Amino acid sequence: MVEKIYPDANAALEGLLFDGMTIVAGGFGLCGIPETLIDGLLAAVARDLTIISNNAGVDDFGLGLLLRNRQVRRMISSYVGENKEFERQYLAKELELEFCPQGTLAERIRAGGAGIAGFYTRTGVGTLIADGKELKDFNGETYVLETGLVADLAIVKASKADRFGNLVFRKSARNFNPMAATAGRVTVAEVEEIVDAIDPDHVHTPGIFVRRVILATRNEKRIEQRTLSMVA
């Protein structure tokens, strides 16, 4: 059996990183983001990265750290909010950005992992999203062609893994992670717990998709926006 458990992020990322590569990252906001592996990317200082992710975290946490360190050249995302540096770099034309509706982004990642080159969707028709893309009519409705996304590397965060690389995600931390795990030519997962075995019925991502696994050393549960109300 190929050994999939690695001692730390640096070891798990060794030999996988290069300038100009594309990385798909799981997570939604700050939920289920692979923060330990992001630290590994910071230490490796690969440059000119294209990052596929719903968003870029916040200024001082998550993928926002890579932006602040000027390692990212291009983002494929659906949401810019919560990250002032993301906004600043985009408006200053220091960062390329491909906006993608959230559901379309999820399906593009899923399609890439499933070996589907493209698909038609009504989302974005008649907007800037459809500019320059192929349009086709089905049953009297116009659809836009969107392409599947495949990355050189996928980084994901899971709750549990076994020694075979089977993954279980916890509640809302499941978000983009299972799709991202299938869309990388190589997938590295960080997990909160490594167990001896996982009931096959409970596996969310089969180990066939996962090349390397590490035990997460950062498991912060940050809140993006804390809203308080006072009751008189």
Helices and strands as residue ranges (DSSP letters): H 9-13, E 22-25, H 35-44, E 49-52, H 64-68, E 72-77, H 84-91, E 96-99, H 102-114, E 118-121, G 128-130, E 135-138, E 141-147, E 151-161, E 167-168, G 171-174, H 177-182, E 184-194, G 200-202, G 207-209, E 212-215
